[in-house]
């Protein structure tokens, strides 16, 4: 049964090792990622087998779970190497695998004792479907993004499975992400890791006589933002709050994990409600609550082009051994005197002074270049893998 005392999990997307460490630093309880095969984001950096091993060690040292995606749509020829990979995932102590196919679930059961989470790609929308997956040994279902909170509560209570729901990120115009537009527009299979986001393009709208009704982003959804509804998620007993975005930046990971961690903790009585969050500072197509309360309508369509970022990622902290200085890896050029902010896991945006930039040779410089390491004054509380941001140039 749903319980208001449940402390739901904050589940973060990590496309590489840096993003994993950032997610852990900002308070994620679990992360999801992909190995070199079988996942749905082959354009992400993803993890080699050795990196998967390293990821599990680092995450588990910090009390964070690791879930690996096996949710691409697979054919027979893809299945031959799956048993060995599943056995490897068990060996390195992965906490769960995310599957969309009953055959993959069977392979996981026969070759490991790994926990099985059912991907949103499986379009699980009702209690009967969830019970089917329970019979196949699943522990959790990731409900389709068409599901309301009320329906999710019913699935949880009626199936006995854990329920995971998306709370933030990109939305797909197709049902539960089962789309083939990229197959035809770009020759890339959306359901085998090749989505090129063709729905985000601008299209013309014509009738049969050829009359042009104009051009626009008719198939592009606004981004999901459920921050306001987090108390209702807690009351519904949702077990895991999932953030979309394995291909997005480390600044995105830090910002979203920070915001939803605080909202979750406030809803569970651990913190006072947060009056400010940085979600509007991220690139977005406008925000929607999708179908969480009522079925999404035309107001959820993002007719305008993608918004620009308010802030860019300046870099991240590498080391803080010196009490007065911190070593920062720069992703963006930083000029002397430019305003930087350290995104604190505690919820504050801490100013970072740039009047004194020191390069790795110990020289004062007027500019730090991308892909370089500089020393900057260390604000109180700065730690490794905290993210720095700067105002986006207009």
GIHUBEL-V44386 format. One record per pair of residues at least 12 apart in sequence whose ideal C-beta (glycine too) atoms are under 7 Angstrom apart, sorted by the first residue. I is the first residue (numbers start at 0). J is the second residue. D is the distance in whole Angstrom. If there is no record, write none. Layout:
# GIHUBEL-V44386
I & J & D
I & J & D
This chain:
# GIHUBEL-V44386
0 & 156 & 6
1 & 152 & 6
1 & 155 & 6
1 & 156 & 6
1 & 235 & 6
1 & 236 & 3
2 & 236 & 6
3 & 233 & 6
3 & 234 & 6
5 & 233 & 7
5 & 236 & 6
6 & 267 & 6
7 & 232 & 7
7 & 233 & 6
7 & 237 & 6
7 & 238 & 6
7 & 239 & 6
7 & 240 & 5
7 & 263 & 6
8 & 28 & 4
8 & 29 & 5
8 & 238 & 6
8 & 239 & 4
8 & 240 & 7
9 & 26 & 7
9 & 27 & 5
9 & 28 & 5
9 & 240 & 6
9 & 256 & 6
9 & 259 & 6
9 & 260 & 5
9 & 263 & 6
10 & 27 & 7
10 & 29 & 5
10 & 31 & 6
10 & 163 & 7
10 & 239 & 5
10 & 240 & 6
10 & 241 & 5
10 & 242 & 7
11 & 27 & 4
11 & 30 & 5
11 & 242 & 6
11 & 252 & 6
11 & 256 & 5
12 & 31 & 6
12 & 242 & 6
12 & 243 & 6
12 & 244 & 5
12 & 245 & 4
12 & 252 & 7
13 & 30 & 5
13 & 32 & 5
13 & 245 & 7
13 & 252 & 7
14 & 43 & 4
14 & 44 & 5
14 & 45 & 7
14 & 245 & 4
14 & 246 & 6
15 & 44 & 4
16 & 50 & 6
16 & 53 & 7
16 & 54 & 7
17 & 249 & 6
18 & 249 & 5
18 & 252 & 5
19 & 32 & 7
19 & 54 & 6
19 & 57 & 7
19 & 58 & 7
20 & 57 & 7
20 & 384 & 4
21 & 249 & 5
21 & 252 & 5
21 & 253 & 5
21 & 315 & 7
21 & 384 & 5
21 & 386 & 6
22 & 252 & 5
22 & 256 & 6
23 & 58 & 6
23 & 61 & 5
23 & 63 & 5
24 & 344 & 6
24 & 382 & 7
24 & 384 & 4
24 & 385 & 6
25 & 253 & 5
25 & 256 & 4
25 & 257 & 5
25 & 260 & 7
25 & 344 & 5
26 & 256 & 6
26 & 257 & 7
26 & 260 & 4
26 & 344 & 6
27 & 63 & 6
27 & 256 & 5
28 & 63 & 6
28 & 64 & 7
29 & 63 & 6
29 & 64 & 4
29 & 66 & 6
30 & 58 & 6
30 & 63 & 6
30 & 65 & 6
31 & 66 & 4
31 & 68 & 6
31 & 97 & 6
32 & 46 & 6
32 & 54 & 7
32 & 67 & 6
32 & 245 & 7
33 & 45 & 5
33 & 46 & 7
33 & 67 & 7
33 & 68 & 5
34 & 46 & 6
34 & 48 & 7
34 & 51 & 6
34 & 67 & 6
34 & 84 & 7
35 & 47 & 6
37 & 69 & 5
37 & 71 & 6
37 & 81 & 7
37 & 84 & 7
38 & 68 & 4
38 & 69 & 7
38 & 70 & 7
38 & 71 & 6
38 & 192 & 6
39 & 68 & 6
39 & 70 & 5
39 & 71 & 5
39 & 192 & 5
40 & 192 & 6
40 & 245 & 5
40 & 246 & 6
41 & 192 & 4
41 & 193 & 7
42 & 246 & 6
43 & 245 & 5
43 & 246 & 5
48 & 87 & 6
51 & 91 & 6
52 & 91 & 5
55 & 91 & 5
55 & 92 & 5
55 & 93 & 6
59 & 92 & 7
64 & 94 & 4
65 & 93 & 5
65 & 94 & 5
66 & 94 & 6
66 & 95 & 5
66 & 96 & 7
66 & 97 & 6
66 & 116 & 6
67 & 88 & 6
67 & 93 & 5
67 & 96 & 5
68 & 97 & 5
69 & 96 & 5
69 & 97 & 6
69 & 98 & 5
69 & 103 & 6
70 & 97 & 5
70 & 98 & 6
70 & 99 & 4
70 & 118 & 4
70 & 120 & 5
71 & 190 & 7
71 & 191 & 5
71 & 192 & 5
72 & 99 & 7
72 & 100 & 7
72 & 190 & 4
72 & 191 & 6
73 & 100 & 6
73 & 103 & 6
78 & 102 & 7
78 & 106 & 7
81 & 103 & 7
81 & 106 & 5
82 & 106 & 6
82 & 110 & 4
85 & 106 & 6
85 & 107 & 5
85 & 110 & 5
85 & 111 & 5
85 & 113 & 7
86 & 110 & 5
86 & 111 & 6
88 & 111 & 7
88 & 113 & 6
89 & 111 & 4
89 & 112 & 7
89 & 113 & 6
93 & 113 & 6
94 & 114 & 6
95 & 113 & 6
95 & 114 & 4
95 & 115 & 7
95 & 116 & 5
95 & 138 & 7
96 & 113 & 5
96 & 115 & 6
96 & 116 & 7
97 & 116 & 5
97 & 118 & 5
97 & 141 & 7
98 & 115 & 6
98 & 117 & 6
98 & 118 & 6
99 & 118 & 4
99 & 120 & 4
99 & 121 & 5
101 & 135 & 6
104 & 135 & 5
104 & 136 & 7
104 & 137 & 7
108 & 136 & 5
114 & 138 & 5
115 & 136 & 6
115 & 137 & 5
115 & 138 & 6
116 & 137 & 7
116 & 138 & 7
116 & 139 & 4
116 & 141 & 6
116 & 163 & 7
117 & 132 & 5
117 & 137 & 5
117 & 139 & 7
117 & 140 & 5
117 & 141 & 6
118 & 141 & 6
119 & 141 & 5
119 & 142 & 7
119 & 143 & 6
119 & 144 & 6
119 & 175 & 6
119 & 176 & 6
120 & 175 & 6
120 & 176 & 6
120 & 177 & 7
122 & 143 & 5
122 & 174 & 6
122 & 175 & 4
122 & 177 & 7
123 & 140 & 5
123 & 142 & 6
123 & 143 & 6
124 & 142 & 7
124 & 143 & 5
124 & 145 & 6
124 & 146 & 6
125 & 154 & 7
126 & 153 & 6
126 & 154 & 5
126 & 157 & 4
126 & 158 & 5
129 & 154 & 5
129 & 158 & 4
129 & 160 & 5
130 & 158 & 5
133 & 158 & 6
133 & 159 & 6
133 & 160 & 5
137 & 160 & 6
138 & 160 & 7
138 & 161 & 6
139 & 160 & 6
139 & 161 & 4
139 & 163 & 6
139 & 238 & 7
140 & 154 & 7
140 & 160 & 5
140 & 162 & 6
141 & 163 & 4
141 & 241 & 7
142 & 154 & 7
142 & 162 & 6
142 & 164 & 6
143 & 175 & 4
144 & 165 & 6
144 & 170 & 6
144 & 175 & 7
144 & 289 & 6
145 & 174 & 7
145 & 175 & 7
145 & 290 & 5
146 & 290 & 7
147 & 290 & 6
147 & 291 & 6
147 & 292 & 7
148 & 231 & 6
148 & 232 & 7
148 & 235 & 5
148 & 291 & 5
148 & 292 & 7
151 & 164 & 6
151 & 235 & 6
151 & 237 & 6
152 & 235 & 4
152 & 236 & 6
155 & 236 & 5
161 & 238 & 4
161 & 239 & 7
162 & 237 & 6
162 & 238 & 6
163 & 238 & 6
163 & 239 & 4
163 & 241 & 5
164 & 237 & 5
164 & 240 & 7
164 & 241 & 6
165 & 223 & 6
165 & 241 & 5
165 & 243 & 6
166 & 225 & 4
166 & 240 & 4
166 & 241 & 6
166 & 242 & 6
166 & 259 & 6
167 & 223 & 6
167 & 224 & 6
167 & 225 & 6
167 & 242 & 5
167 & 243 & 7
167 & 255 & 5
167 & 259 & 7
168 & 222 & 6
168 & 223 & 6
168 & 242 & 6
168 & 243 & 3
168 & 244 & 5
169 & 222 & 6
169 & 243 & 5
169 & 244 & 7
170 & 220 & 4
170 & 221 & 7
170 & 222 & 6
170 & 223 & 5
170 & 289 & 6
171 & 220 & 7
172 & 198 & 5
172 & 218 & 5
172 & 219 & 7
172 & 220 & 6
177 & 190 & 7
180 & 197 & 4
180 & 198 & 6
181 & 193 & 6
181 & 194 & 5
181 & 195 & 4
181 & 197 & 5
184 & 197 & 4
185 & 197 & 6
198 & 218 & 4
198 & 219 & 6
199 & 216 & 7
199 & 219 & 5
201 & 214 & 5
201 & 215 & 6
201 & 216 & 6
202 & 214 & 7
202 & 217 & 6
202 & 218 & 7
204 & 217 & 6
215 & 302 & 5
216 & 301 & 6
216 & 302 & 6
216 & 303 & 7
216 & 304 & 7
217 & 300 & 7
219 & 284 & 6
219 & 300 & 7
219 & 301 & 4
220 & 299 & 6
220 & 300 & 7
220 & 301 & 6
221 & 284 & 5
221 & 285 & 4
221 & 286 & 6
221 & 287 & 4
221 & 299 & 5
221 & 301 & 5
222 & 283 & 5
222 & 284 & 5
222 & 286 & 6
223 & 287 & 6
223 & 289 & 5
224 & 278 & 6
224 & 286 & 4
225 & 288 & 6
225 & 291 & 6
226 & 258 & 6
226 & 259 & 7
226 & 262 & 5
226 & 276 & 7
226 & 278 & 6
228 & 288 & 6
228 & 291 & 6
229 & 259 & 7
229 & 262 & 4
229 & 263 & 6
229 & 266 & 5
230 & 266 & 4
233 & 266 & 4
233 & 267 & 6
240 & 259 & 6
240 & 263 & 7
242 & 255 & 5
242 & 256 & 7
242 & 259 & 7
248 & 312 & 5
249 & 312 & 6
249 & 315 & 6
249 & 386 & 6
250 & 312 & 4
250 & 386 & 5
250 & 388 & 6
251 & 281 & 6
253 & 342 & 5
253 & 386 & 4
254 & 277 & 5
254 & 278 & 7
254 & 281 & 6
254 & 342 & 7
255 & 278 & 7
257 & 342 & 7
257 & 344 & 6
257 & 346 & 6
258 & 276 & 4
258 & 277 & 7
258 & 278 & 5
261 & 273 & 4
261 & 346 & 5
273 & 346 & 6
280 & 309 & 4
280 & 310 & 5
281 & 308 & 7
282 & 305 & 6
282 & 306 & 6
282 & 307 & 7
282 & 308 & 4
283 & 306 & 6
284 & 301 & 4
284 & 305 & 6
284 & 306 & 7
285 & 301 & 5
287 & 299 & 4
307 & 391 & 6
308 & 391 & 5
309 & 391 & 6
310 & 388 & 4
310 & 389 & 7
310 & 390 & 6
310 & 391 & 6
311 & 331 & 5
311 & 388 & 7
311 & 389 & 6
311 & 391 & 5
312 & 330 & 5
312 & 331 & 6
312 & 386 & 6
312 & 388 & 6
313 & 329 & 7
313 & 330 & 7
313 & 331 & 5
313 & 333 & 6
313 & 339 & 5
313 & 387 & 4
313 & 388 & 6
313 & 389 & 4
314 & 327 & 5
314 & 328 & 5
314 & 329 & 4
314 & 330 & 5
314 & 331 & 7
314 & 387 & 5
315 & 327 & 7
315 & 328 & 6
315 & 384 & 6
315 & 385 & 7
315 & 386 & 5
315 & 387 & 7
316 & 381 & 6
316 & 382 & 7
316 & 383 & 5
316 & 384 & 6
316 & 385 & 5
317 & 372 & 6
317 & 383 & 6
318 & 383 & 6
319 & 377 & 6
319 & 381 & 5
319 & 382 & 6
319 & 383 & 6
321 & 377 & 7
322 & 377 & 7
323 & 376 & 7
323 & 377 & 6
324 & 374 & 5
324 & 375 & 7
324 & 376 & 6
324 & 377 & 5
325 & 375 & 6
325 & 377 & 4
325 & 381 & 5
326 & 372 & 6
326 & 374 & 6
327 & 372 & 7
327 & 373 & 6
327 & 375 & 5
327 & 387 & 6
328 & 372 & 6
329 & 367 & 5
329 & 368 & 7
329 & 369 & 6
329 & 371 & 6
329 & 373 & 6
330 & 369 & 6
331 & 369 & 6
331 & 389 & 7
332 & 366 & 6
332 & 367 & 7
332 & 368 & 6
332 & 369 & 6
333 & 353 & 6
333 & 356 & 7
333 & 366 & 7
333 & 367 & 4
333 & 389 & 7
334 & 365 & 7
334 & 366 & 5
335 & 353 & 6
335 & 354 & 7
335 & 356 & 6
335 & 365 & 5
335 & 366 & 7
336 & 353 & 6
336 & 354 & 6
337 & 353 & 5
337 & 389 & 6
338 & 389 & 7
338 & 390 & 7
339 & 351 & 4
339 & 353 & 6
339 & 387 & 5
339 & 389 & 5
340 & 387 & 7
340 & 388 & 5
341 & 378 & 6
341 & 381 & 6
341 & 385 & 6
341 & 387 & 6
342 & 385 & 7
342 & 386 & 5
342 & 388 & 6
343 & 380 & 6
349 & 378 & 5
351 & 375 & 6
351 & 376 & 7
351 & 378 & 6
351 & 387 & 6
352 & 376 & 5
353 & 375 & 7
355 & 376 & 6
356 & 373 & 5
356 & 375 & 7
357 & 373 & 6
357 & 374 & 4
358 & 373 & 6
359 & 372 & 5
